[in-house]
Amino acid sequence: MAPEVIEHEPYDHKADVFSFAVMMWELLTGKIPYEYLTPLQAAVGLVQKGLRPTIPKNANPEIAKLIKRCWQQDPTKRPDFAEILEILQLLSKEVAEESEHKKEIHLERIFSVLRRGH
């Protein structure tokens, strides 16, 4: 839940952006955020101390950056969903291209070994 929602302040779609960031973190880690805290402790930590779940060091740096932007304390600093979609589409394309490149390298190695074998 976004800090502004916890504090019963006016909120808009940027609260959903915050929640989306937490969901991305859950998908990335397979964990439940703040599972070691009571709901009250988590709410106080989130609002008063800027508590956020720890992003794994091996996470894609661009995904980590996006998550951090989405769960900014100040809602006006969070991106809109249109920008999030744009970033995710770009990342998806980059990952697909990287995967294709790795596949080509792997096939080249296999063919090289096969050529040496004949």
N, C-alpha and C positions, 0 to 999 in steps of 0.2 A: 504494500500500500504506500502510495506517495506521501511524503511529509505533509503536504498541504491538506491532504484528505484526513490524515491522523489529527491534524490541528484544527479541523473543522473550518478551514479557510475556503474561500471561493476557489474552485478548480475547473479545469477544462480538459480537453483531450491530452494535454501534456501529462496528466496524472496516469493516463493509459500508457503513454510512452515510458514512464517510469516502471510501471508494472511489466511492460514488454521487456525491458532490460532485465528485470529479475527472472522472467521466464527464459530469456536467452541464457542467463547464467545457469539456471536449472538444467537446461538442455545440454549445456557445455560440460557441466560437472556431474550431472546425475544425482545431485544432492538437494536437500531441502535447506533453504537459507535460514540462518539463525536457529537451527534446531537445538542448539545448546542453551538457548535463552527462553524465558517465558515470553508470551506475547507482549506484556507490558514492558519488559526489559528491551525487547527488540524495538518497540515503538519509541521509547525514550532514546535509545541509542541512535535510531534512524533520524529523529527530529533534532535532538540536542547535540549529538556528537558526530553526525554525518556518517554513521555506521553503514557500511556496505559489505556484502560478501566478498571474499578474496577471489580474484580472478586467477586461475592457474597460470603459472609462468610459461607453460608450453602452449598456451592458447594463441591462436592466430592474432598477431598484433593489431590488425585492423578491426577484428571482432572485439577485442578487448577495448580498443579506443571507442568503438561505437557504444558498447555497453556503458562505459564510463560517462559518455556524453548523455546517454539516455537517462541515467539515474542521477543527474546533477541535482543538487539541493534546490537551486533556483529554476523553476519551471520554464522561464523564458530562455534559459540556456540549453534546453533540451531540443533536439531536432524534431521536425514534423514527421509524420509517417511517410509522406511523399519522399522526403530526403532519406529516411531509413531504407525505404524500398529501393531507391536509386543506389545506395551504398551496397546493399545486399545483392542486388543484381550484378553490380560491377565485381564484387567479391566472388560471386558464383562463376562468372565468366573467367576470372583470373584463376580460380581453382581448377576449372575444367581445362583451361589451356595448360596449366602446370601439370595436371594429371596426364594429358595427352603427350606432353613433352617427356615425362618420365616413362610413359609406355613406349615411346619411340626409342629412347635410350636403352630400355630393357630389351626390346626386340633387336636392336643393333648388337647388343652383347650376345644374345642367343645366336644370332646369325654368324657372328664372329667365331664363336665356339664351334658351331656346326661346320663352318668352312675349314677350320683347323683340323677337325676330326676326319675330313675326307682326304 
